Amino acid sequence: MAVIALEGMKFYAYHGVYEAEQKIGTDYVVDVYIQTAVTAVAAKSDKLEATVNYESVFQLCKLEMQQPKQLIETVLAKIIQRMKDQFPGMMALKVRVKKLNPPLGGRVEAAWVEEEEVYMQTCPRCNKGFINYSPNDCWERFPNLHPATKETLLKQFGGKCLCNDCLKFYAG
């Protein structure tokens, strides 16, 4: 397992609640840390396709920073969603969006928001590790699972998500 990180990505953007922030803009710094297991494959193959391309990470962050939002929390959530959509093999992700010199009526170096999500889980049925980006509703992956079966599994495994192999077994 390894961490692929991009620290200190700098953008000039127009996020903010106040009209002046949306017109004048300010500097932002974005840090992204992706935990993945693909580095061993990438090291052997020496192929960019076998790893998380950090140029893509930068471009995804740049795209989101170009779309003005009122809250940096919204910017953060959008970056996280873009990462999930682009990189299906992340085991964990941490993103920080930092607004430099926020207009607070005094000297403040930065205001920032950070979120860390862990996607690696252990199936309570077979004890196999699996990646799940939707822990709040892991059952969405198998919409054909009978409602009674889902209810039984939720009770049997304490509401914990099952891996795809186990869900396939029960979905038929």
Sequence and secondary structure as in RCSB ss.txt:
>XXXX:A:sequence
MAVIALEGMKFYAYHGVYEAEQKIGTDYVVDVYIQTAVTAVAAKSDKLEATVNYESVFQLCKLEMQQPKQLIETV
LAKIIQRMKDQFPGMMALKVRVKKLNPPLGGRVEAAWVEEEEVYMQTCPRCNKGFINYSPNDCWERFPNLHPATK
ETLLKQFGGKCLCNDCLKFYAG
>XXXX:A:secstr
 EEEEEEEEEEEE   SSHHHHHH EEEEEEEEEEESTHHHHHHH  GGGS  HHHHHHHHHHHHTS  S HHHH
HHHHHHHHHHH TTEEEEEEEEEEES  SSS  SEEEEEEEEE EEE TTT  EEE S GGGGGGG TTS HHHH
HHHHHHTTT    HHHHHHHH 
